[in-house]
Amino acid sequence: MTFDDLYRREFAAVVALAYVLSGSRTAAEELAQDAFLAAHRRWDDISGYDDPAAWVRRVCVNRSVSLVRRRVSEAKAMARLASRRVLPEELPADSEDFWHAVRRLPRRQAQVVALHYLDDLPIAAVATVLQCAEGTVKAHLWRARQTLAAELRCELRAEEQEMER
């Protein structure tokens, strides 16, 4: 039997098994695909088994158990966090232009600015969060400040010129 034969013959049944175990059609299809992918990767060994389909089903069952455990764990964590949930304050209306400009920065510069100014983290803490050197954080912060200053000055001048008209 070839892998393609196994896949064509067993895929629908493995999806059905995964659906019964997971309760989600999307998760079932992903679990079945993962099981068949694992079989494909080890096909040289698995093709010699008496029943390769049983191996695929065992992989699917094991991954379904892992998925259910992960869902339960996530649900418990979300329940614990929901009781402590504090919604962030609204940003002042006059800061909207600033944060819009920050979002236009390169990704890492925007992250550094947000962590340093919005979360009020010191350079060392930002470096820890982003898993980089403090010097790297300082360089990103310096570049971001230069870009923001130039951009916001231009926007301010444009607004002033519009008001003069």
N, C-alpha and C positions, 0 to 999 in steps of 0.2 A: 504494500500500500504506500502511496506517496503522501506527502504532507497535504497537497491540494485535495486529494481524495478524502482524507480525514477531515479537512476543513469544510468541504462541501457537504459531507455526510453528517457532521456532528455540530456545526456552528449553531443552528437554530435550537437544538436541544440544550446546548451549553448556555445559550442566552436565556432560555426558559428556566433552567436550573438557577442561574444567577439572579433572575428576576424574582423567583420564589424566595431566595435567600436574602436579597437586598431590599426588595419592595420598590425598586426604581428601575424603570425601563432604560434610562440613560446609564445608570450605574451598571445594570446588567450587561449592556452592550460593551461597556468599557472593561468590565471584569472578564467577559468572554474573549475580547480581543487581547487582553493582557495574557490570559492563559494560553491562547493559541500562539501569541508572540513568543512566550517562554518555550513552548513546544518547538516552534520553528528554529529558535536559537540552538536547541539541543537535539535537533531532529536526528542526527547521526546516532545518538544513544537511544532515543525514544522509539525510533522506527524499529528497533530490535525487540521491544517489549511485546509481550503476548497481546496486550490491549492498550495501545497508545491513547485511545479515547478515555480510558479510565484515568490515566495520568493527567490528561487535560482537565477532566472533571475534578480531580483532587486539587489541582492548582486553583481552579475556580472556587472551590469550596473554601480552601484556605484563605484566599484573597477576600472572599465574601465575609469571612469571620473577622479579618483585619479591618475591613471597611465598617462593619457594624460596631466593632470596638471603638474605632476612631470616631464614628458618629455619636456614640454614647458619651465618650470622653468630651467631645466638642460641646454637646448639649449641656453636660454638667458644668463645663467651664463657662458657657454663655449664661446659664442660670445664676452662677455665682457672681459673674460680672454685672449682670443686669441689675442686681440689687445695689451695686456700687456706682452705677452709671451716672455720670454727671455730664450734661450737655455743655459743649463749649459756648463761651459767650460770643455774641455777635461781634464781628469786627466793626470798628467805627466806620461810618460811611466815607469819611475822608481818606481812609487807608485803602479803599478799593483800587484806586489807580496804582498805588505802590505794589500791592499784591498781584495785580494783573501784570505789572512789569516784572515782578519776580518770576511769575510763571513762564515768562518768555525767555528767561535766562537758560543757559545750558543746565541740564538736569542736576548735576552735582552741585553747581553753584546755588541753584534754587533750594536744594535740600539743606545746604549749609546755612543759607540766610534764614530759612524757616526754623530750623532747629536753634539757631543762635538768637534770633530776635523774637520769634513767636513763642517758642518754648523756653526762652531765656536760659539756654544751656551755655556753660562756659566752653571754651575751645576744646579742652581735654575731653569733656563729655560728648561733644559733637564728634570728635575723632573716634571715640569708643563706639558710638552708635553707627557711624559710617565705616567703621573698621579701616581707618587710614591714619596716617601720621598727623600730628598736630600741625606741622609745617604745611602739609597739604591742605588742611582745613583753612589755615590762615591765607594761603595763596588763593583758594577758591573765594574766600570771603573778600579779599582785596579786589580781585577781578570783578566780583559781583557788585561791590560798592562803586567801582569805577563806571561800570556799565549802567547801573541804576542812576547814578548821579547825572551822567550825560543824558540818559533817556528822559529822566524826569525834568531836567532843566529844559530840554527841547519842548516837552509837553507844556511846561509852565509858560515858556515864551510864546508858544502857539496860542494858549488860552489868553494871555495878556494882549496879544495882537488882535485877537478876535474881539476882546472887550473894548479896545480902542476904536474899533469900527463903528 
